[in-house]
Amino acid sequence: MHEFTFIDLFAGIGGFHEAGTQMGGRCVFACEIDKHARIAYKHNYRMEPYGDITAIDENCVPDHDILFAGFPCQPFSIIGNRKGFEDTRGTLFFEIERILRAKRPSMFILENVKQLKTHDNGHTFRVIIRSLECLGYDVYPAVLNALNYGLPQKRERTVIVGFSEKTPHFKFPEPIECGKLEDILEDDRLVDRKHFVSKAIREKRSERHTSDIFPSIWHENVGGNVTSHPFSCALRAGASHNYLLVNGKRRLTPREMLRLQGFPDTFEIVCSDAQTRKQAGNAVPVNMIREVLRAGLSAFLSRAG
């Protein structure tokens, strides 16, 4: 455990916050534009995130050791032949950049979708990395999967770690055992009937697929193909309500979705099912971020060696 301060940008319901505090950190500033996510965040972490990050003066952000941000991937429509810092103006990544430039934290961890690395034939990703390096950071990117860090959810994400000083000992954490789905799922007998699909939907799925895995999460892709796995495919904020079905017969409950993202049961649900579903789909996997943070702290503290 290490004592450090951090800020939580594009905070959602606090996946980074949860990972940071589990590792001994203290949050000194948070920002999230969605009002429902702010309600959940305030209730659980006793601090209310600021709203629109574009309206925040970077010089008013408290000093901190680590910057966390699960930033939205907006199209970099203004990128042309310019380089570095100027290339990102007009995008939400610029908000991270300007805070890094003003506050110079010792470390940052950024998270985005897996496709960030290939967006615009890789140009977007190259601009982001170059911009961070131009700020003087030692930068390490990777695509990680929550499935490899104790959570039974296949959720691949681009993670970018940066250090204000050369940190040659940093390595992304090695995979550990996948979590068990049975530890996530609630007893069907105790699940509200509203989460169970209709007989017509259940029969339609069964016509397309038979599973020999139990328990399992049945996944229907955009083409209508149904597969089942001893883990969940990635939670998605905007997916169909029947995109993922437990054993082909019911939807995941809000608590199960939060568990799949690594939130402990002490995290209290204070928003509607629909909002919690959206929040879980937008969250970062706590366990994965915690292990990246652990590796980052270890490497940064041992850099002199």
N, C-alpha and C positions, 0 to 999 in steps of 0.2 A: 504494500500500500504506500502511496506517495501523496503528499499534500501539494495541491496545485489549484490554481483558479482557471476557470474556463468560461467562454461565452458560447452561446447556442443559437446560431443563425438559421433561419428557415426551420425553426425548431419542431414544428408539428406538435406531437403530444409528448415529445421528450425522450426519444430513443437514445440520442447522444447524451442527454442529461442523465438518464438511468445508467448508462455505461460509465460515464465520468464519475458519478458519485460512488458507484460500486468500486471504483479504483482509488477512492480517497479524494476526489476533486470537489471543488465548491463552485457552483455557478454564480457568476456576478452580473450576468446580463443575458437576456433571451429576446428573440424577435420572431414573430409569426403573424402573418396577415390574416389567417382564417380565424374567424371569431369563435367557432365551436372548438377548434383545437386549442385556442387560448383558454377557453373555459376549463377544458380537461387538464391542461398544463398547470394552470393556477391552482386548481383544486388539489392536484397531486404533489406539486412541488412548492406550493406556498409562495410563488412569485408569478406576477402577471407579465407575460411577454409584451414587448412593444409591438406595434402594428407594422405599418409599411416601412420596410427597411430603407427605401429610397428617400424617406423624409428624415432619416436619422443622421445627425452630424457625427462623422466618424471620430472626431476629437472628443466627443462627449461619451463615447463608449469607455467603460472602465478598463484600466490596465488588466491584462490577463496573461496567463502562461500558455494556454492552448485555445485555439479557435476551432470550433466544430461547425460544420455546415453541410446539410444535405440539400444542396441548391438545385432549383429547377433547371432543366435543360432547355432554355429558350433557343430558337434559331438565331445564329450569329449572322443576321442578315446584313450587317454593315461591314463585315469583314471583307477587306479587299487586299490591297498590296501593302497596307500598313503593317507594322510589326508590334509585338509586345503589348504594353499597357493600353495603347490607343485602340488596338483591335477589339477590345471588349466593351467599349463604351456603348451604352444602350442595352446591355444585357444584365441579367441579375448576377452573373459572375463578377461584373465590375464592382458590385457592392461588397463582395468579399475582398477583392483586390484593394479597394480604397481603405478598408479597415486594416488589412494586413500592412499596408504602406504606412498608415498613421500610428498603429499600436505595436507593431513588430513583436508578436508573441513568439515564444521559443519553438512552438510546434503548431501544426494544424492537421486536421483530418477532414477531408472532403469526401462526400459520397454522392454518386449519381447512377443513372441506369447503365447497364452493360454497354448499350449501344452508343454511349458517349464517345467511345474510342473509335468508332467507325463512322460517326456522323459527318456528313459532307466529305466522304472519302478520307476521314482522319484529320481533316484540316482544323476542325473545331478543337479537337483534343490537343493537337500540336500547339495551337495558339494558347490554350489554357496552360499547358506545361511551360511553354516559353515565357508567358507572362509571369508565372510564379518564380521561375528561375531568374528573370530580370529583376525581381524584387529581392534577390539575394538568397533565396531558399534552396536547400538541398532537397530535391523532389523525387519521390518514389511512387509510381502508379502501379496498380495491379487490378485484375478482375478477380473478385473473391465470391464464394458461394456460401450462403448461410448454412447450407446443408453440411458443410465441412466444419462447422463450429458449434456443434451441439444442438442445433435446431432442426426439426424434421420439416424443413421447407426449402425447396429448390429455388433460391433467390440469388441470382448472380448480379453483382453490382461493381461498378468501377469505384475504387477507393484510391484516393491520392493523399499521401502523407508527406509533409514537408517539415524541415528543420531549419532554424535560423543559422545554425552552424553546421559544418560538415559532420555528418554522422555515418561513417562508413560501416558501422556494425549493424545498422538496421536491416532486418529481414522481416518480411511478412510472416505471420505465425503459421506454423505447420498445421495441416488439418488434424482435427481430433474426431472422436467417435460421433456419429450422427445421433441426434436425440431420438427418442422413441415416440412414435405417434400415440401410443396408448397413455403416455404421460401427459399428453396435451388434451386428449378428448374427454369430454364429460360423459357420464353415464346416460345413455339414451332415455332411460326411465325417468331421469330428472330434467331432461331438456324440454323446454316449452314446445308445445305442438306447433306453434307458428313457424318453427324452423324446419319442419318436415315438409317435403314437397308433395304435390298432389299424386294420386295414383296414376294419372295419365303420364306425368313426367317420369315417375319411377319406372313405369312399364316401358316407356319409350327408350330410356337409358338401358334397361335390361335387354331390350331387343338388339341393341348395338354392341353390348359388352357384357361379358361374364368374367368376374374376378375370382382368382384363387388366393387373393391376399386379404388377410383380415388382421387388424383393422386396416382400412385403406381410404385414400381420398381419390374419388373419381374426378377426372379432369376432362372437360369437353373443350376442344380447340375451336377456332373460328370456322373450320371446315366441317364441324359436327362429329369429328372422330373422338371417341371416348376411350380413355386409358385409365388404369388405376395403379397406384403406387403406395408403398408403405411410408409415404411422406406427402406433404402438400406441394403442389406447384405454387409459384409465386402469387401471393395475395396481390390483387390489383384493385385500386380504388374505384375504377370505373367499369369493372367487369360485370357481366350478367350475374344476377343473384344465384343462378344455378350453374355457374362456371365451375365451382368446386362443390362436390357432394360427399359427405361422410358415408362410406359404404354404399354409395349410390342412392341414399334415401333421405338425407337431410342436409341442410346448409350448416356451415360452421356457425357456432354462436359467437357473439362478440368476445366473450372471455377466451374461447379457443383461438380466435384470430390474434388476440393480444399475446397469448402464450406462444403462438407460432413466431411472433416477432421478439420473443424473449422478455416481455414485460412480466414481472412477478404478479401473483394474485393480490398483492397489497396495492397494486395500481387500481384505483377505484374508477368504475365506469359511471360517468355523470351525464353523458350525452345519449341521444337516441341510438337505436340499433344502426340506422342508416349512417349517421355521422361517425359512429365508432368503427363501422366497417370501412368507411372512407379513410379514417384516421389510421387504422391498422394497415391498410393498403399503401398508404403514403409513408409509413414509418421506416426507420432504419432498423436492421436486426441488432438488437442490443448485444447479444453474445458475440457476434462477429466484430462489432466495433470495440467491445471491451477487450478482446484478444489483440486487436490491432493496436489499441492504446497501450496495453501491457507491453507489447513488443517495442512500441515507440518510446515509452518511458525508460525501459531498460537500456535501449540503445543510446538514448540521449544522455542518460546518466553515466554511461560507460564510455562515452566518446573520447575522453582524454586518454583512455587506455588503448 
